Amino acid sequence: VKPLLRLHGAGLLKAAAHITGGGLPGNLPRVLPEGCGAVLQAGSWAVPAVFPWLARAGNVAEEEMLRVFNCGVGMAVVVAAEDADAAMVALAAAGEPALPIGRIEAGSGVRIEGRLPL
């Protein structure tokens, strides 16, 4: 909470989504305005080893893995593109590492470009 409060206090935070059951496709669109969708870059974040193991052991497709699990993204924050560097600095100063994983554009839902290492 404290790192997000730092972003909010600095006027950088546009939205935040806790990625729980429903994964990225089920949670991220809830915080976006109508007419906006998220485009995420597969490979831009580390996928913990447990997720590829689950995918193999359960013969679970990537789409289902993303729908059910967070696949390594526990919290997604939305900031203006021009504020991305400042937001990452503020989060790092609060002890929370952050990295860009995608962008917001016209559309709806979540689209993943590329394939996750599952």
Residue pairs with C-beta under 8 A, 6 or more apart in sequence:
2 94
3 90
3 91
3 94
3 95
3 96
4 13
4 16
4 75
4 77
6 90
6 91
6 93
6 94
7 13
7 77
7 79
7 87
7 90
7 91
10 86
10 90
12 79
12 80
12 83
12 86
12 87
12 90
13 77
13 78
13 79
13 87
14 77
14 78
14 79
14 80
15 31
15 32
15 77
15 78
16 31
16 75
16 76
16 77
16 78
17 27
17 28
17 30
17 31
17 75
17 76
17 77
17 78
18 27
18 74
18 75
19 27
19 28
19 70
19 73
19 74
19 75
19 76
20 27
20 70
21 68
22 67
22 68
23 65
23 66
23 67
23 68
23 69
23 70
23 71
24 38
24 40
24 66
24 70
24 71
24 73
24 76
24 110
24 112
25 66
25 67
25 109
25 110
26 67
27 76
28 38
28 76
28 110
29 37
29 38
29 108
29 109
29 110
31 78
32 38
32 78
32 104
35 106
35 107
35 108
36 104
36 105
36 106
36 107
36 108
37 104
37 105
37 106
37 107
37 108
37 109
37 110
37 111
38 76
38 102
38 103
38 104
38 109
38 110
38 111
39 102
39 103
39 104
39 105
39 107
39 110
39 111
39 113
40 101
40 102
40 110
40 111
40 112
40 113
41 101
41 102
41 112
41 113
41 114
42 112
42 113
42 114
42 115
42 116
43 114
43 116
43 117
44 99
44 100
44 101
44 102
45 72
45 73
45 99
45 101
46 72
47 71
47 72
47 116
47 117
47 118
48 72
51 65
51 69
51 71
51 72
51 116
51 118
52 117
52 118
54 60
54 65
54 69
55 61
55 62
55 65
55 118
56 118
60 68
62 115
62 116
62 118
65 71
65 116
65 118
66 112
66 116
71 116
71 118
73 101
76 101
77 87
77 91
77 98
78 104
79 87
81 103
84 100
87 98
88 98
88 99
88 100
91 97
91 98
92 98
102 113
